[in-house]
Amino acid sequence: MFEYLSGRIAVKKLDYVAVDVNGIGYRVNISLKTYEKLTLGEEGKLFIYNYIREDAFKLIGFAEERERDLFEILINVNGIGMSLALAILSTFSVSDIKEIVAREDVKLLTKVPKLGMKKAQKLIVDVKDKLKGLQLMDLADGGSSISKVAAIEEELYMALEALGYSKKDIEKLVTKEDIAGYESIEDAIKDVLKKMQKK
């Protein structure tokens, strides 16, 4: 299956683009947030979600990997299909959605067309824990140091928890001051691995 497509944006519509890869045009459904980041006639890269059902095979493309990750989380909520997930991602950014879910702001979420109160409430309950693994922002884009530190801390905890470390174990290995001093998640992991080897 496709991980990403990189090529010239040969066709650009509000709901899809055609990516020309060596003379082959791939039709890729997109959100409005991704639409804004692509330029007709220029090179573009889209992270692909392969949407496969008995009666359909569609490519869904995202300008950011974390947007694709969020799409995968959303379509696994009962009652949220491909179209509604794309509508949510067209209305709000990844950071906005994380904040809305954290605040449990059901009313704001219902601004998405066809997303009623009940579905919005279910969505918040279902995705709240899963969203903790998503980056708050793209570190490469810079942004505020607070967001950067929060993103590094979040990724570090997720990585170490996946390896079987508890939150207490992680807190013994790394302090808030340590995290504030890291330039990237790679630096953080290298430092933590060194500390593990010394133990």
C-alpha positions in Angstrom: 0.0 0.0 0.0 1.0 3.6 -0.4 2.8 5.4 2.4 3.1 8.7 0.6 3.0 10.2 -2.9 5.4 12.8 -4.2 4.9 14.5 -7.5 3.4 17.4 -9.5 -0.1 18.6 -8.5 -1.7 18.3 -11.9 -5.3 18.8 -10.8 -6.5 20.7 -7.8 -10.1 20.7 -6.6 -11.6 21.5 -3.2 -12.1 17.8 -2.3 -9.3 16.1 -4.3 -6.1 16.5 -6.2 -4.4 14.5 -9.0 -0.7 13.9 -8.2 1.3 13.2 -11.4 4.0 10.6 -10.5 6.1 9.8 -13.6 3.2 10.3 -15.9 0.6 8.5 -13.8 -2.1 10.6 -12.2 -3.2 9.5 -8.7 -6.6 10.9 -7.6 -6.3 11.7 -3.9 -9.1 12.9 -1.6 -8.0 15.8 0.7 -9.2 18.1 3.5 -9.4 21.8 3.0 -6.4 22.3 5.4 -4.3 20.2 3.0 -5.8 22.0 0.0 -4.5 25.3 1.3 -0.9 23.9 1.4 -0.8 22.6 -2.2 0.0 24.7 -5.3 -1.3 23.6 -8.7 1.5 22.8 -11.1 4.1 22.5 -8.4 5.7 19.6 -6.6 3.8 18.3 -3.6 4.0 15.4 -1.1 1.0 13.8 0.5 1.0 11.2 3.3 -1.5 8.6 2.2 -4.2 6.7 4.1 -5.4 3.7 2.0 -9.2 3.6 2.4 -10.2 0.1 1.4 -13.8 -1.2 1.6 -15.6 -4.0 -0.2 -17.0 -1.5 -2.7 -14.3 1.2 -2.7 -10.6 1.8 -2.8 -9.7 5.5 -2.2 -6.5 7.3 -1.5 -6.8 10.0 1.2 -3.9 12.4 1.3 -2.6 14.8 4.0 0.1 17.5 3.9 1.2 16.5 7.5 1.7 13.0 8.9 0.0 13.9 12.1 -3.1 14.9 10.2 -3.2 11.4 8.7 -2.7 10.0 12.2 -5.6 12.0 13.5 -7.8 10.9 10.5 -7.1 7.2 11.4 -8.2 7.9 14.9 -11.4 9.7 13.8 -12.6 7.0 11.3 -12.3 4.4 14.1 -15.0 6.2 16.1 -18.4 4.5 15.5 -20.5 6.7 13.2 -17.6 8.8 11.9 -16.8 7.8 8.3 -14.4 9.1 5.7 -16.4 12.1 4.7 -17.2 13.3 8.2 -13.5 12.8 9.3 -12.4 14.9 6.4 -15.0 17.5 7.3 -13.7 17.7 10.8 -10.1 18.1 9.5 -11.3 20.7 7.1 -12.9 22.7 9.9 -10.2 22.5 12.6 -6.4 22.0 12.6 -4.9 19.1 14.5 -3.9 21.4 17.4 -7.4 22.9 17.5 -9.0 19.4 17.7 -6.6 18.4 20.5 -7.6 21.5 22.5 -11.4 21.0 21.8 -11.2 17.4 23.0 -9.1 18.3 26.1 -11.7 21.0 27.0 -14.6 18.7 26.0 -16.0 21.6 24.0 -18.9 19.7 22.4 -20.6 22.9 21.2 -17.6 24.1 19.2 -17.2 20.6 17.6 -20.8 20.7 16.3 -19.7 23.5 14.0 -18.6 20.7 11.7 -21.4 20.0 9.1 -23.4 16.9 9.9 -21.8 16.4 13.3 -24.6 16.5 15.8 -24.4 16.8 19.6 -24.5 13.0 20.3 -21.8 12.2 17.7 -19.6 15.0 19.0 -19.9 13.8 22.6 -19.1 10.2 21.6 -16.1 11.4 19.5 -14.6 13.3 22.5 -15.0 10.3 24.8 -13.6 7.8 22.3 -10.5 9.8 21.1 -9.5 11.6 24.3 -6.8 9.1 25.4 -5.7 8.3 21.8 -5.0 12.0 21.1 -2.2 12.1 23.7 0.1 10.4 21.3 -0.2 13.0 18.6 2.3 15.8 18.4 1.0 19.2 19.4 2.8 20.8 16.5 5.4 20.0 13.8 8.7 20.7 15.6 10.3 21.6 12.2 8.0 24.5 11.9 9.4 26.1 15.1 6.5 27.6 17.1 6.5 28.5 20.7 9.1 26.9 23.0 6.2 25.8 25.3 4.5 23.9 22.6 7.9 22.4 21.5 8.7 21.2 25.1 5.2 19.8 25.5 5.5 17.9 22.2 8.9 16.4 23.1 7.6 15.4 26.6 4.5 13.8 25.0 6.5 11.8 22.5 9.1 10.8 25.0 6.5 9.4 27.4 4.7 7.6 24.6 8.0 6.0 23.4 9.1 4.9 26.9 5.6 3.6 27.9 5.6 1.5 24.7 8.8 -0.1 25.9 7.1 -1.0 29.2 8.2 1.8 31.5 5.7 3.2 33.9 5.2 7.0 34.4 7.0 6.7 37.8 10.0 5.0 36.1 10.1 7.7 33.5 9.9 10.5 36.1 12.9 9.0 37.8 14.9 9.0 34.5 14.0 12.5 33.3 12.9 15.7 34.9 10.9 18.6 33.5 14.1 20.7 33.4 15.8 17.9 31.3 12.9 18.0 28.9 13.0 21.8 28.6 16.7 21.5 27.6 16.2 19.1 24.7 16.3 20.4 21.2 14.5 17.4 19.7 12.9 14.1 20.6 16.0 12.4 19.2 18.2 14.3 21.8 15.7 13.3 24.5 15.8 9.6 23.7 19.7 9.6 23.4 20.0 11.2 26.9 17.4 8.8 28.5 19.2 5.8 26.9 22.5 7.0 28.4 20.8 7.3 31.9 19.4 3.8 31.5 22.8 2.3 30.7 24.3 3.9 33.9 21.6 2.4 36.1 
